[in-house]
Amino acid sequence: MPEFMPEPCLTLETKEDVVAALADTSWKDQPYPYEYRVKSVWLISLIEEIIATTGRYFAYNSEVKRLAEQRLGYPAQNDAYYSKENNPLSTLIYNAQCYQRSDKLRAAGYQPMTQALIEEAFAKAAKIEIISDSLLGGPRPVVLNAREIGGKVYAMQPRKRKYHIAPGGQPAKIV
C-alpha cells in the first residue's frame, strides 16, 4: 500500500456521492490510474469509526464493506466472488484505506522522505523521524540523525557509522 497518495482525480464527499458513483461506474473505465485515485470522504469516516470502536490501528476491508453495505441498504455480497475488479464498492474501499492513511500521516506533519529533507535537517542540526512497522504490526517512530560523510548528507540510525536509510518516500518529518 502506498504511504502517500497523490491528489484525487475524483472526490466523493457524501454518502449520496458514493451511491451515485456505484450507480454510474464510468470512473472505473477511465485510463489507469484514474480508478485508484477516487477518494471517498464518507468511506474514510466509516474506517475511522471502525478504528475508534475496535481500538486497532486499521480496519479490515471486509469490515468496512459490511458496514457500508448496511448503511447504504445494499444486500451483503460474498467477498470471495466479488473481487475488487468486479465490485466498485471494493475499489472505493481500497482507495479510502489508502487515502485515510495518507491523510493521517500528512495531518501529523509527515511528508515523503527525500534527499532535500535530509539536507534540511542537517542544516538545522535537527533529527528526522520516520515511521516504520514494528514487529507487532503497528507503526513505530524511528529517529534518525543527519550526518555528513565524504561531502554527502545521510540519514543514519543513532550509533550507526556505516549504514544509512536511503530516502525512498517513506513518511518522515524533521524533529
C-alpha positions in Angstrom: 0.0 0.0 0.0 1.4 3.4 -0.9 2.3 5.7 2.0 1.3 8.9 0.4 -1.5 9.2 -2.2 -1.5 11.8 -5.0 -4.2 14.3 -5.4 -7.5 12.5 -6.1 -9.0 12.7 -9.6 -12.5 12.5 -8.1 -13.6 13.2 -4.6 -16.9 11.7 -3.2 -17.8 13.8 -0.2 -21.1 12.3 0.9 -23.0 9.0 1.1 -25.1 10.2 -1.8 -22.0 10.8 -3.9 -20.9 7.2 -3.2 -24.4 5.9 -4.2 -24.1 7.9 -7.5 -20.6 6.5 -8.1 -21.8 3.0 -7.6 -24.8 3.5 -9.9 -22.6 5.1 -12.7 -19.3 3.2 -12.7 -17.9 5.1 -15.7 -15.0 6.2 -13.4 -13.7 2.6 -13.5 -13.4 2.7 -17.3 -11.0 5.7 -17.3 -7.4 5.1 -18.1 -5.1 3.8 -15.3 -4.6 5.1 -12.6 -7.9 7.1 -12.5 -10.0 4.5 -10.7 -7.4 4.2 -7.9 -7.5 8.0 -7.4 -11.1 8.2 -6.4 -11.3 9.4 -2.8 -14.5 8.9 -0.7 -14.7 11.0 2.4 -17.8 9.1 3.6 -16.0 5.8 3.4 -13.0 7.3 5.2 -15.3 8.3 8.1 -16.6 4.7 8.2 -13.0 3.5 8.5 -12.3 6.0 11.3 -15.5 4.8 13.1 -14.3 1.2 12.9 -10.9 2.1 14.2 -12.4 4.0 17.1 -14.7 1.2 18.1 -12.2 -1.6 17.8 -9.1 0.2 19.1 -6.9 -1.2 16.3 -4.6 0.8 14.1 -6.6 -0.3 11.0 -9.9 -1.6 9.7 -10.2 -4.7 7.6 -11.7 -4.0 4.1 -14.3 -6.7 4.7 -15.5 -4.9 7.9 -15.7 -1.6 6.1 -17.6 -3.3 3.2 -20.2 -4.8 5.6 -20.7 -1.5 7.4 -21.0 0.4 4.1 -23.5 -2.2 2.7 -25.5 -1.9 5.9 -25.6 1.9 5.8 -26.3 2.0 2.1 -29.1 -0.5 2.4 -27.4 -2.9 0.0 -27.6 -6.7 0.4 -24.4 -8.3 1.7 -22.2 -9.7 -1.1 -19.8 -12.6 -0.9 -16.2 -11.3 -0.9 -14.9 -14.5 -2.5 -17.0 -13.9 -5.6 -16.8 -10.2 -5.9 -13.2 -9.1 -6.1 -12.1 -5.5 -6.3 -12.1 -5.8 -10.1 -15.7 -6.9 -10.2 -17.1 -4.7 -7.4 -16.8 -0.9 -7.5 -17.5 -0.7 -3.8 -14.5 -2.8 -3.0 -12.3 -0.5 -5.2 -13.7 2.6 -3.4 -12.9 1.0 0.0 -9.4 0.1 -1.1 -8.9 3.7 -2.2 -10.4 5.0 1.0 -8.0 2.9 3.1 -5.0 4.4 1.2 -6.3 8.0 1.4 -7.1 7.6 5.1 -3.6 6.5 5.9 -2.1 9.2 3.7 -4.3 12.0 5.2 -3.5 10.8 8.8 0.3 11.0 8.1 0.1 14.4 6.5 -2.0 15.7 9.4 0.7 14.5 11.8 3.3 16.6 9.9 4.9 13.8 7.8 6.0 14.1 4.3 7.8 11.8 1.8 11.5 11.5 2.8 13.7 13.0 0.2 17.4 13.9 0.0 16.3 17.6 0.3 14.6 16.8 3.6 17.7 15.1 4.9 19.9 18.1 3.9 17.4 20.5 5.5 17.6 18.5 8.8 21.4 18.6 8.6 21.4 22.4 8.0 19.1 22.9 11.1 21.1 20.4 13.2 17.8 18.5 13.7 16.8 14.9 13.7 14.5 13.0 11.3 11.6 10.9 12.5 10.4 8.2 10.1 7.5 5.7 10.6 8.5 2.1 10.5 6.5 -1.1 11.0 7.1 -2.7 14.4 7.4 -6.5 15.0 3.9 -6.4 16.4 2.4 -4.9 13.3 1.7 -1.3 14.3 3.5 1.8 13.2 6.6 2.8 15.3 8.5 6.0 15.0 12.3 5.8 14.5 14.6 8.8 15.0 17.5 9.2 12.6 20.5 11.6 12.7 21.5 13.6 9.6 25.3 13.2 9.1 27.7 14.4 6.5 30.2 11.8 5.3 32.5 12.5 2.5 30.7 15.6 1.4 27.3 13.9 1.2 24.5 14.1 3.9 22.9 10.8 5.0 20.1 9.8 7.4 21.5 7.3 9.8 20.3 5.5 12.8 21.8 6.6 16.1 25.2 4.9 16.9 25.5 3.5 13.4 28.6 4.5 11.4 28.2 2.6 8.2 24.5 2.0 7.4 22.2 4.7 6.2 18.5 4.9 5.4 18.0 5.7 1.7 15.3 8.3 1.0 12.5 6.4 -0.7 9.4 8.4 0.0 8.8 6.9 3.4 6.9 9.1 6.0 9.4 11.4 7.6 9.4 14.7 9.5 12.1 16.9 11.0 12.0 16.9 14.8 
